[in-house]
Amino acid sequence: MSESEQTTAPAQNRKPKRRRRKPRRRQSNWDLRQFQVPAVAGKWRFHDFDLPLPLMRAIHAQGFEYCTPIQAEALRQTLLGGDIVGKAQTGTGKTAAFLISVMAYFLEEPTPNGQKPGAPRALIIAPTRELALQIEKDAKALARFTQLNVASVVGGMDYQKQRESLGSKIDILVATPGRLLDFHQKRDIDLNEVEVLVLDEADRMLSMGFIPDVKRIIRYTPKKEERQTFLFSATFTEDILNLASQWTLDPAHVEIEVTVENQADIDQRVYLVSDDDKQRLLVNLLQQESFERVMVFGNRRDLVRKLDDLLKKAGVSAAMLSGDVPQNQRIKTLESFREGEIQVLVATDVAGRGIHIEDVSHVINYTLPEDPEDYVHRIGRTGRAGAKGVSISFVGEEDAFSLPEIERYINDKLPCVHPPEGML
């Protein structure tokens, strides 16, 4: 890989937001000799970006070796100080892409003298509590060998506890829009010192009606010429591109297509079954097959509740995740599922995007989603990081109308078969 391939010139007539400096190496018993990743044609390694040693140590501890496409494309731009508008679905590694860039910058550029408590250097805005808390968790994992401080402010959580966390120096603040505005109005948060602004899942913020709040928040940060801005979205609608033009300066556009062509490690199956037989098929599959960690998706909250009761009565270790579940319970449920204490998570599409759960072996679509894009997001929960995954969709009378639209969207014909013998 030539040097010219690994660098991109800054935009003309633009004062660079930051300059690359040679990383300061910390004294440590760990060095890059303990993190050997061979060069492979067509793949970028994290070694190719001359990242600070404490960050490389955390990347190694996370088990990362080669960059995903969005990580490689994003880091080539953001490490030079440029803005980026990225199109990528959940599960592509975009969270690590922006966190690594932010942390590399902060490790090379020390905290300014006189930084005030509650005045973050980086602000990451996410549309949902679950996504914000997941980003915070990922950030803390990547910052584990540094002195960088990470905090979050999200709705539905203990307000006073979050307020206390703002009483010290903050490098990275992850927030949902409403709670962030609450703290800002009470002057517990000062956004005048934000050097990097990240807007994650901008399309969801638009669909959930958060854009007026986000616009207010951005007005409290430095001008776009004085900060670095990353905007990520699963779709590039005209509205999203208009917002990107308002909030970013000469951004690089990076697109990782929202298709299942990127999900080559997912075995997609469609079982033709009557609506009356779906419950029996679900229970038998979960009781008889060796499914380790399963997500079952339903379109409605009442259906998810019904399936959760059904599985528990059948002796299946299950829990549900939907808008009906209190926030604290949702967080506990997700953690139990991640730790393997729960085998099956029954969920609405609130869990289909933005939540990172490792080692999901199977995704079952009890009902097909009404929006074909949600099908891609659902099955994207499995088959990650080179692991094999399986998605099974139950197609009954009510689902038959959705199947052709999904096949057109993914540009593929899904094999429709009857369930295995003995499952009904």
Secondary structure per residue as TSV (DSSP state, phi and psi in degrees):
chain	resnum	aa	ss	phi	psi
A	1	M	-	360.0	118.6
A	2	S	-	-74.3	160.6
A	3	E	T	-62.9	-35.3
A	4	S	G	-66.3	-29.0
A	5	E	G	-72.6	-23.6
A	6	Q	G	-98.2	3.4
A	7	T	-	-131.3	151.5
A	8	T	-	-132.5	129.5
A	9	A	-	-67.7	142.9
A	10	P	-	-62.0	156.6
A	11	A	-	-58.4	143.5
A	12	Q	T	-63.9	150.5
A	13	N	T	56.8	33.0
A	14	R	-	-131.7	128.1
A	15	K	-	-71.0	121.4
A	16	P	-	-58.7	137.6
A	17	K	S	-68.8	-28.5
A	18	R	-	-158.2	158.2
A	19	R	-	-112.9	144.8
A	20	R	-	-71.6	131.1
A	21	R	-	-119.8	156.5
A	22	K	-	-65.4	124.7
A	23	P	-	-57.7	139.5
A	24	R	-	-82.3	121.8
A	25	R	-	-83.8	125.6
A	26	R	-	-78.3	152.2
A	27	Q	-	-72.2	123.9
A	28	S	-	-158.9	156.1
A	29	N	S	-80.0	-5.2
A	30	W	-	-103.3	138.5
A	31	D	-	-142.9	174.0
A	32	L	G	-64.6	-15.8
A	33	R	G	-64.5	-19.1
A	34	Q	G	-87.6	1.7
A	35	F	-	-131.7	77.4
A	36	Q	-	-94.1	120.4
A	37	V	-	-131.0	113.1
A	38	P	-	-66.5	146.2
A	39	A	-	-69.3	135.1
A	40	V	-	-128.6	131.8
A	41	A	T	-57.5	132.1
A	42	G	T	85.4	-3.9
A	43	K	-	-118.9	144.3
A	44	W	-	-100.8	136.7
A	45	R	B	-101.6	158.1
A	46	F	G	-66.0	-24.9
A	47	H	G	-60.7	-27.0
A	48	D	G	-72.1	-6.0
A	49	F	G	-110.2	6.8
A	50	D	-	50.2	54.1
A	51	L	-	-81.8	153.6
A	52	P	-	-57.0	145.7
A	53	L	H	-58.5	-43.9
A	54	P	H	-60.8	-31.7
A	55	L	H	-73.8	-40.4
A	56	M	H	-62.8	-36.4
A	57	R	H	-62.9	-40.7
A	58	A	H	-69.5	-38.1
A	59	I	H	-61.5	-42.1
A	60	H	H	-63.1	-42.9
A	61	A	H	-64.3	-28.9
A	62	Q	T	-78.3	-10.6
A	63	G	T	85.5	12.6
A	64	F	-	-78.5	143.0
A	65	E	-	-127.8	-62.8
A	66	Y	B	-105.4	146.7
A	67	C	-	-71.8	144.4
A	68	T	-	-73.7	165.0
A	69	P	H	-54.5	-43.1
A	70	I	H	-68.3	-34.9
A	71	Q	H	-66.2	-46.1
A	72	A	H	-62.8	-49.1
A	73	E	H	-65.6	-41.2
A	74	A	H	-68.2	-46.9
A	75	L	H	-63.9	-32.2
A	76	R	H	-61.3	-28.4
A	77	Q	H	-94.6	-49.3
A	78	T	H	-71.2	-30.4
A	79	L	T	-69.0	-15.4
A	80	L	T	-93.2	1.2
A	81	G	T	95.5	3.6
A	82	G	-	-83.4	156.6
A	83	D	-	-79.5	159.2
A	84	I	E	-143.9	142.5
A	85	V	E	-120.0	110.6
A	86	G	E	-113.7	135.6
A	87	K	E	-107.5	112.3
A	88	A	-	-158.4	138.5
A	89	Q	-	-80.9	169.5
A	90	T	T	-63.6	148.0
A	91	G	T	91.1	1.8
A	92	T	S	-94.5	-5.6
A	93	G	S	94.3	15.5
A	94	K	H	-66.6	-32.1
A	95	T	H	-60.1	-48.8
A	96	A	H	-63.1	-33.5
A	97	A	H	-59.1	-49.8
A	98	F	H	-78.3	-31.3
A	99	L	H	-66.8	-41.7
A	100	I	H	-63.5	-41.0
A	101	S	H	-63.5	-46.2
A	102	V	H	-61.1	-46.7
A	103	M	H	-68.8	-36.9
A	104	A	H	-60.4	-42.8
A	105	Y	H	-61.7	-49.4
A	106	F	H	-67.8	-31.2
A	107	L	H	-72.8	-25.7
A	108	E	H	-92.2	-24.7
A	109	E	S	-115.9	105.7
A	110	P	-	-59.5	158.6
A	111	T	-	-56.9	129.7
A	112	P	-	-58.3	146.7
A	113	N	T	-62.6	138.8
A	114	G	T	79.4	17.6
A	115	Q	-	-61.3	129.2
A	116	K	-	-82.8	150.7
A	117	P	T	-59.8	143.0
A	118	G	T	75.2	12.3
A	119	A	-	-116.8	87.0
A	120	P	-	-68.7	148.8
A	121	R	S	-83.6	-31.1
A	122	A	E	-126.1	136.0
A	123	L	E	-121.5	124.1
A	124	I	E	-114.9	119.0
A	125	I	E	-106.5	129.0
A	126	A	-	-128.4	152.1
A	127	P	S	-77.1	-24.8
A	128	T	S	-127.6	156.5
A	129	R	H	-60.7	-45.1
A	130	E	H	-60.2	-43.8
A	131	L	H	-66.7	-43.0
A	132	A	H	-60.1	-44.3
A	133	L	H	-68.0	-32.8
A	134	Q	H	-68.6	-41.1
A	135	I	H	-61.8	-42.5
A	136	E	H	-59.9	-43.2
A	137	K	H	-63.3	-43.9
A	138	D	H	-64.0	-39.6
A	139	A	H	-64.2	-42.8
A	140	K	H	-65.0	-34.4
A	141	A	H	-66.3	-39.6
A	142	L	H	-76.3	-23.1
A	143	A	T	-94.6	7.3
A	144	R	T	-63.5	-27.3
A	145	F	T	-104.0	19.0
A	146	T	S	-122.9	179.4
A	147	Q	-	-101.7	13.2
A	148	L	-	-71.9	137.7
A	149	N	-	-102.7	132.8
A	150	V	E	-121.2	136.4
A	151	A	E	-142.4	165.9
A	152	S	E	-139.2	150.9
A	153	V	E	-133.4	114.9
A	154	V	-	-137.1	151.3
A	155	G	T	-69.1	158.4
A	156	G	T	79.9	4.3
A	157	M	S	-119.6	170.0
A	158	D	-	-59.8	112.8
A	159	Y	H	-64.8	-46.5
A	160	Q	H	-65.9	-38.3
A	161	K	H	-64.0	-40.3
A	162	Q	H	-66.6	-38.3
A	163	R	H	-62.5	-40.0
A	164	E	H	-63.6	-33.7
A	165	S	H	-68.8	-16.3
A	166	L	T	-88.3	-0.4
A	167	G	T	-80.3	-0.6
A	168	S	S	-125.5	-180.0
A	169	K	-	-63.2	134.6
A	170	I	-	-124.3	126.9
A	171	D	S	-89.6	-46.1
A	172	I	E	-128.1	123.7
A	173	L	E	-117.0	125.1
A	174	V	E	-105.7	132.7
A	175	A	E	-148.8	152.8
A	176	T	-	-94.6	151.7
A	177	P	H	-58.9	-48.0
A	178	G	H	-62.3	-48.3
A	179	R	H	-66.9	-36.1
A	180	L	H	-61.3	-43.6
A	181	L	H	-64.7	-37.0
A	182	D	H	-57.2	-49.3
A	183	F	H	-68.0	-36.9
A	184	H	H	-66.2	-41.5
A	185	Q	H	-64.6	-29.9
A	186	K	T	-88.1	4.8
A	187	R	T	63.1	26.3
A	188	D	S	-85.5	-18.0
A	189	I	-	-126.6	134.9
A	190	D	-	-117.9	119.7
A	191	L	-	-99.9	9.5
A	192	N	T	-70.1	-19.4
A	193	E	T	-102.2	9.4
A	194	V	-	-65.2	122.3
A	195	E	-	-99.1	-29.5
A	196	V	E	-132.1	128.2
A	197	L	E	-116.0	127.5
A	198	V	E	-119.3	126.4
A	199	L	E	-113.2	108.3
A	200	D	-	-101.6	140.6
A	201	E	S	52.3	55.2
A	202	A	H	-60.1	-32.2
A	203	D	H	-65.6	-36.5
A	204	R	H	-70.7	-37.0
A	205	M	H	-62.7	-35.2
A	206	L	H	-67.8	-48.0
A	207	S	H	-69.0	-26.3
A	208	M	T	-90.1	2.4
A	209	G	T	81.2	20.6
A	210	F	-	-90.9	-6.7
A	211	I	H	-60.2	-40.4
A	212	P	H	-57.5	-41.1
A	213	D	H	-64.9	-41.5
A	214	V	H	-64.9	-39.2
A	215	K	H	-61.5	-41.5
A	216	R	H	-61.9	-44.7
A	217	I	H	-59.9	-46.0
A	218	I	H	-64.0	-32.1
A	219	R	H	-64.4	-25.1
A	220	Y	H	-82.5	-11.6
A	221	T	S	-92.7	167.6
A	222	P	-	-58.7	161.7
A	223	K	-	-60.6	156.9
A	224	K	G	-62.8	-24.1
A	225	E	G	-71.3	-17.0
A	226	E	G	-109.9	3.4
A	227	R	S	-136.4	166.3
A	228	Q	E	-103.5	137.0
A	229	T	E	-128.2	130.6
A	230	F	E	-115.5	130.7
A	231	L	E	-125.8	126.4
A	232	F	E	-120.7	142.4
A	233	S	E	-151.9	147.5
A	234	A	S	-78.4	-18.7
A	235	T	-	-135.6	153.0
A	236	F	-	-114.2	81.1
A	237	T	-	-83.1	170.0
A	238	E	H	-60.5	-39.5
A	239	D	H	-62.0	-43.8
A	240	I	H	-64.6	-42.6
A	241	L	H	-66.6	-33.7
A	242	N	H	-65.2	-43.0
A	243	L	H	-64.7	-41.0
A	244	A	H	-60.6	-38.5
A	245	S	H	-68.2	-29.1
A	246	Q	H	-75.0	-34.8
A	247	W	H	-101.5	-14.6
A	248	T	-	-119.7	163.1
A	249	L	S	-121.7	116.9
A	250	D	S	45.6	52.6
A	251	P	-	-74.1	150.8
A	252	A	E	-80.3	138.7
A	253	H	E	-103.0	122.9
A	254	V	E	-121.1	126.8
A	255	E	E	-124.1	120.9
A	256	I	-	-111.2	109.2
A	257	E	-	-59.1	142.6
A	258	V	-	-85.4	80.1
A	259	T	S	-139.7	162.7
A	260	V	G	-84.4	1.1
A	261	E	G	-63.6	-26.4
A	262	N	G	-79.5	-7.0
A	263	Q	-	-106.5	52.7
A	264	A	T	-65.0	-18.4
A	265	D	T	-90.6	10.9
A	266	I	E	-108.4	122.3
A	267	D	E	-85.5	107.1
A	268	Q	E	-94.0	123.6
A	269	R	E	-124.2	146.6
A	270	V	E	-125.1	121.4
A	271	Y	E	-103.5	123.0
A	272	L	E	-81.4	119.7
A	273	V	-	-150.0	144.6
A	274	S	-	-69.6	152.5
A	275	D	G	-58.4	-33.7
A	276	D	G	-70.5	-22.1
A	277	D	G	-97.3	-3.0
A	278	K	H	-61.5	-42.9
A	279	Q	H	-61.9	-45.4
A	280	R	H	-62.8	-42.1
A	281	L	H	-62.9	-42.4
A	282	L	H	-61.9	-48.9
A	283	V	H	-62.2	-45.2
A	284	N	H	-64.5	-40.0
A	285	L	H	-61.3	-45.7
A	286	L	H	-72.5	-27.3
A	287	Q	H	-85.8	-31.6
A	288	Q	H	-102.0	-27.3
A	289	E	S	-92.4	158.5
A	290	S	-	-89.5	70.8
A	291	F	-	-92.6	123.0
A	292	E	S	-87.0	-56.3
A	293	R	S	-136.5	113.7
A	294	V	E	-123.5	138.0
A	295	M	E	-111.7	127.2
A	296	V	E	-110.9	123.9
A	297	F	E	-105.8	134.9
A	298	G	-	-127.7	157.4
A	299	N	S	-82.4	-21.0
A	300	R	S	-128.9	154.0
A	301	R	H	-63.8	-40.8
A	302	D	H	-66.3	-33.6
A	303	L	H	-68.3	-42.6
A	304	V	H	-60.6	-42.3
A	305	R	H	-61.7	-43.1
A	306	K	H	-63.8	-42.6
A	307	L	H	-69.3	-36.6
A	308	D	H	-60.9	-45.8
A	309	D	H	-62.7	-43.6
A	310	L	H	-58.4	-47.5
A	311	L	H	-69.2	-39.8
A	312	K	H	-63.3	-41.0
A	313	K	H	-65.4	-26.6
A	314	A	T	-86.8	3.1
A	315	G	T	84.5	14.6
A	316	V	-	-89.6	135.3
A	317	S	-	-73.7	101.4
A	318	A	E	-137.3	158.8
A	319	A	E	-150.6	162.3
A	320	M	E	-118.6	155.1
A	321	L	E	-136.3	110.4
A	322	S	S	-155.0	178.1
A	323	G	T	-64.7	-16.3
A	324	D	T	-77.7	-18.5
A	325	V	S	-85.9	128.9
A	326	P	-	-55.6	149.3
A	327	Q	H	-56.3	-47.0
A	328	N	H	-60.8	-38.0
A	329	Q	H	-69.4	-35.9
A	330	R	H	-62.3	-41.5
A	331	I	H	-65.2	-44.0
A	332	K	H	-62.2	-41.2
A	333	T	H	-62.7	-46.2
A	334	L	H	-60.0	-42.3
A	335	E	H	-65.9	-40.6
A	336	S	H	-64.6	-37.0
A	337	F	H	-68.2	-42.8
A	338	R	H	-61.8	-37.5
A	339	E	T	-81.4	-3.1
A	340	G	T	82.5	9.9
A	341	E	S	-76.7	-21.2
A	342	I	-	-120.5	132.4
A	343	Q	S	-83.5	-37.6
A	344	V	E	-126.6	129.5
A	345	L	E	-111.9	117.8
A	346	V	E	-97.6	124.7
A	347	A	E	-143.3	153.8
A	348	T	-	-87.5	-179.1
A	349	D	G	-70.1	-4.3
A	350	V	G	-58.7	-26.5
A	351	A	G	-98.3	-1.3
A	352	G	T	-77.8	-20.7
A	353	R	S	-132.3	143.5
A	354	G	S	82.3	-1.6
A	355	I	-	-113.4	123.9
A	356	H	-	-97.3	113.6
A	357	I	-	-128.4	118.5
A	358	E	T	-73.9	153.2
A	359	D	T	61.2	35.0
A	360	V	B	-75.0	116.7
A	361	S	-	-82.0	-34.3
A	362	H	E	-139.4	143.4
A	363	V	E	-118.3	128.5
A	364	I	E	-115.7	120.0
A	365	N	E	-90.1	96.3
A	366	Y	S	-63.7	-38.5
A	367	T	S	-128.4	145.7
A	368	L	-	-73.3	142.5
A	369	P	-	-69.7	154.6
A	370	E	S	-74.5	-30.8
A	371	D	S	-99.8	119.5
A	372	P	H	-55.5	-31.9
A	373	E	H	-64.3	-31.8
A	374	D	H	-65.8	-27.2
A	375	Y	H	-61.8	-44.1
A	376	V	H	-64.1	-42.4
A	377	H	H	-66.7	-38.1
A	378	R	H	-62.6	-54.1
A	379	I	H	-70.6	-18.1
A	380	G	T	-69.3	-5.8
A	381	R	T	-71.9	-18.5
A	382	T	B	-116.9	172.0
A	383	G	S	66.9	36.8
A	384	R	-	-97.1	155.2
A	385	A	T	52.5	39.6
A	386	G	T	83.7	-5.8
A	387	A	-	-78.6	152.1
A	388	K	-	-80.9	142.0
A	389	G	E	-137.2	163.5
A	390	V	E	-131.9	133.0
A	391	S	E	-117.3	134.3
A	392	I	E	-124.4	123.8
A	393	S	E	-111.9	127.7
A	394	F	E	-87.2	120.7
A	395	V	E	-115.9	108.7
A	396	G	-	-109.1	-162.3
A	397	E	T	-60.1	-42.4
A	398	E	T	-74.4	-22.5
A	399	D	T	-87.6	-15.7
A	400	A	T	-59.1	-30.2
A	401	F	T	-74.7	-26.1
A	402	S	H	-82.5	-26.2
A	403	L	H	-60.7	-48.7
A	404	P	H	-60.1	-36.8
A	405	E	H	-66.6	-38.9
A	406	I	H	-64.6	-43.3
A	407	E	H	-64.3	-36.7
A	408	R	H	-66.3	-39.8
A	409	Y	H	-66.0	-42.2
A	410	I	H	-89.5	-2.8
A	411	N	T	54.9	47.7
A	412	D	S	-155.3	152.9
A	413	K	-	-99.1	122.6
A	414	L	-	-86.9	132.3
A	415	P	-	-71.2	120.5
A	416	C	E	-101.2	121.3
A	417	V	E	-135.3	166.4
A	418	H	-	-81.6	152.4
A	419	P	-	-57.8	155.6
A	420	P	-	-56.8	152.0
A	421	E	T	-60.5	137.0
A	422	G	T	90.7	-2.6
A	423	M	-	-89.4	-11.6
A	424	L	-	-120.4	360.0
